[in-house]
Amino acid sequence: MIRFDYTRPDNLQDAIREGRPDHAAFLAGGTNLVDLMKENVARPLELVDINRLPLHGISELEGGGLRLGALLTNSETAYDGRVQARFPMLASAILAGASPQLRNAATNGGNLNQRTRCYYFYDVDTPCNKRAPGQGCGAIGGFNRIHAIQGASDQCIATHPSDMCVSLAALEAKVQVSGPDGERTIEFEDYHRLPGDEPWRDNTLRPGELVTAIDLPAQGFAANHTYLKLRDRRSYAFALVSIAIGLRLQDGRVAEARIAMGGVAHKPWRRREAEELLVGREPSDAAFGEAADALLAGAVGRPTNTFKIELGRRGIVRALGQAAAGTPQSQTDKRIA
């Protein structure tokens, strides 16, 4: 680990001033950043500790939504009564991730910005375009079991590791950010990006910008939802494939559908045309299968991860069945319902 300076500003303006691009990194829970620094993947010259900033609470939004502070921990979010009652899909996704100890430290803003868990990204002795542009992608010709089947490029096949972000994509949340040029709102679908020819760019934050809050809309799909996470072991493991589902049923038919996948791309994966295939139809395995095929169209498997395509299809059908029946996947009893 290299030497670095440490500052702890008391207000947002000072934090943004200290958070100079290509020099400083914002520190909140540190559950990802500190690991990256230990492995010499991240080498900031200054840490700007933002934990004193007033970004910890939850507030009501006009129309029935909620604003989640960026420094609210994952545990505080998941166990908040308003989140559990109105946005249970989000609470479930958070509880599917990491461990209780990590959720007690990890923050909402940090969860959005966590970096891939690709083996080659973490190993500085292997080539990685995300870590060191121009080196190549070791995963493409290497061991790629956990890697992307959608939206990848010849520069990078890494996946985004978050569970929380998959549910936020399905909910169509909004991200509030502040930076040297002022405040702005980013639609969640526009926050993370596919690798293209710039795989080192995980998101659309501008240099020096800081996430301040996440806005949840009024529609939380509380009656018909699920978060299904398929992984190598039942706890403390990243998703091979995960699925967040929100349905609104009316007169026995689907009036609105949201489907987002994790573990398959550089960002939470959605296709509106797949969701639209369900609208106006009665819930059935046949309809669910059509939506799954549309969502996974164009998926490309590699020697050690082709299984994800069929796993993803079966997972989508199962998750849609859970949501339609109003029997969401339990994150306590992790056996698939």
N, C-alpha and C positions, 0 to 999 in steps of 0.2 A: 504494500500500500504506500502511495506517495505522500509526501507532506502536503497539507492543505490548511488554509485559513478557515476560521469558523466565526460566523456572526449570527446574532439572534435578534432580529428587528422586532419592534413592538407594533408596527403598523404596516399596512399593505404597501403604501408608497415607498417606504424604506426597503421593504423586501424586494420590490420590483427594481429599485435602483441598484441593489446589491446583486441581483440575479443576472449578471452580465453574461450574454451568450458566449459560448466557447470558453468560459472561465469558471462559472459557478454552477452549482446544482442545488435545487431546493430540497430540503430534508424535512420530511414529516415523520411517518412511522419508521421509515428506513428499512422495511422488511425486504425490499428488493435492492435498493441503492447500496446499502452497506455490503450485501453479498457481492454485488458487481465490483465494488471497490476492493474487496478482499481478493478477488480473482484478477485484479488489474484490468478488468474490462472497462470499467468507468474510472476516469482519472481526473476528477474536478480539482481545480486549484483552490476552490473556496466552497464551503458548505454554508448555505443560508437556511438556518433553522427557522421554519415558519410556524412552529407550534404555539407561539404567543399571539398569532393573528386571530381576530374574532370570526373564525370560519367554522365553528364547532356545532352550531345548532341546527334544528329543523324548524322551518316556518311554513305557514299556510300560504298558498298562492290563490289569487282570485280565480274562482271557478272550480275549486276542489282539488287542485294539485298540491304538491309539497316541494319545498326547496330544501335539499340536503346540503349542509355545509361540507366543503371539501375536506376539512380536518375532522369531521365526525368519523369515528372508527367504524369498521365493518360490523363489529358486534353491536355497537350502539344503534346502528341503522337497522340491522336485522331484527333486534329485539324491541324496537320502538313499537308501541301499540298501534299507532297510525299506519305505519308501514305494514305491519302484519295484517291489519284489517283491510286496508285499501290496496296494497301492492304486495300481496303474499308471494307472487312469483319472484319478486326481487329479494324478499327475505329468504326464500327457499334457495335461490341461487347463491346468495352469500354464504349460507350455512353449508352448502355443498362444497365450498372451497376451503383450502388450507386446513388449519387446525384451530382450536379455540384460542390458543396462545397467540398465534399470528393474527387472527381476526381481532383480538383485543388491541393490537398495536397498529395494524394496517389501516390506512385512511381511505376514504372514498376517492379523493383526488389521486392518491398514489395508485389505487387499483386501476384507474383509467390508464395510467402512464407506465404500468409495469411492463417490463421488456420480455421478449420471448425466452422460453426455457430450452431452446435448441442447444444440443450438446456442443455443437461446433462454435456457437456464439460464445459460450462460456469458456471454451478451451482456447487460450491465446496462442497455442502452438499449432492450431489448425486454421485453414483458410475460411474466412467469413466476410462476405461483402457488407453485412450489417454492422459488424464491429470495425472492419478496416476495408473501406471501399477499394475495389480493384483486386482483391486477393482471390476472388472466386468463392463458390459455395461448396463447402465440403459435404453438405448433406445431400446434394443432388446425386452424387455418385457413391455416397456412403450409407450409413445406417439411418434410415428416414422413417422409422415406424410412427413417430409422433407428428410427422410433418404434414404440410398442406396438401389437400386434394382439390382445392378450389382457389382461383385468383392468384396463383403463384406465377413467378416469372423465371427466366433463365438466370436471374441474378440471386434469387432467394426463394426458399420454400418453407420458411419459418411460419409458425402459427402464433396468434395472440393467446396468452394463457388464462385470461380472466374468465371467471364464471359470472360475476356481477355484470360485466359489460354485455354479456349475451342477453340477459334479461332487460337491461337498459335499452338495447337495440330493439327488442320486441315491444317495449313500452313506448318507444319513440321519445326518449328523454331529450333534454337539451342541456348543453354544457355552458356554464357561465365562466368566462375567463377575463383576466385583467393583465395588461402589459404596458410597455412604454408608450404605446399609441392609444391607450384607453381601454374601455371595456367592450366586449362583444359577446354575442351568443352564437354557439355552434350547434347545429342540428346533430344529433348523435350519429346518424348515418354518415355524416361528413367528418366526424372527429378522427376516426382511425382511417388508415389508407392501405391500399394494396401495395406490394413492394415495387412493381414496375422496374425502372432502371435506377431507382433511388431507395434501396431497401433499408438504408440506415435511418430513414424518416418513418417513424412509427405512426405519427399523427399529423394533424394540420395546425398544431400550435405554432405561432410565430416566435421568433427568437425573443427570449425574455418573458414570455407570457406564462401566467400561473392560473391554474384552475381554482376558482373560488367557490363554485356551487354546482349542483346537478339539479335540474328542475324535472319533476315528474308530472305528467299530465293528469287530468281528472280521471281518465279511463284507465283503471288498473286491472281489469279482467279478474276481479276477485272471485267470481262464481265459477269460472271455467278456465283453469290455468294449470300448468305444471312446469317443473324444471327437472329434466331427466339427464343425468350425467353418467356416461359409460366410461369406465376406466379400469386399470389393471387391478386395483384393490379398492375396497369400499370407502377408505378414508385417506386423507392426506396424499392425494395423487391428482395430477392434472388430467383433464379430460382427453380421452382419445376422440370422443364425439360427445357433445352435449346439445340439448335442444330445449329452448324456451318457447312455450306455447301460450298464447292468449286467444280465447274465443269469446265471441258474443253470440249467444243463441237466441233465436226468436221464433216462436211457434214451431219448434222442433227442427229448425234449419239454421245454418250458419249465416249470421248477418255480418260478421266481421271476423277476420282471422289474422293473427300475427305469428310468424314462425321465424326464429333466429337460431343459428347453429354456432357452436363453439368447437374449437379443436380441429377445424378443417381449413382455416384460412388465416391470413395475416390480420384479419379483423373479424368481428362477428358477421356471419354470413346470412344475408336476407335476399329474397327475390319476391317482389310484390306480385309478379304474375303467378307464382306458386300459391300465394295466399288467395288470390282472386279466384282460383279454380275451385275453392271451397265455398265461396259465397253463394247463397241461395240453395245449397244442397243439404240433404240430410246427412248427418255424420255416419260414415261407413268406412270399412277398411278399403274398399275400392276407391272412394273419393280421397282418402288419406294417402293411398299409394300413388295416385296421380299427382297430388301436391308434392310428395316426396321426390318423385321422378323429375318434376319440374325444378325443384330446388337444387337437385344434385346433377342436373343436366350439364354436361361438359366436364364433369369431375375427372381428374387424371390421377391415377394411382401410380406408385413407384414400387420397386421390387418388394419392399418390406411394409408398405402401408396400403396396398390395394384393398385389403379387407375393410378399410374404413368406408368404402363406398356402400357396400351391402350393410355394414353395421349402421351407417347413417340412415339408410332407407328404412331399415327395420325399426331403428330408434324413433324416427319421425312418426311412423305409423303408430307405434306404441304410445308415444307422447301425446299425439292427437287424440287417441282413444282415452287416455287418462283425463285430458282436459275436457273433452266432450262429456264424459261421465261425471265430471265434478269430483274426481278422486285423484288429486295431485300426488306426485311421488313424494313420499316421506323422506326427509333428510335425517331422521333418527333411525328408523328401520330402513336401511338402504337397499333392501331387496327390491327388485323391480316389480312394481304392482301390475 
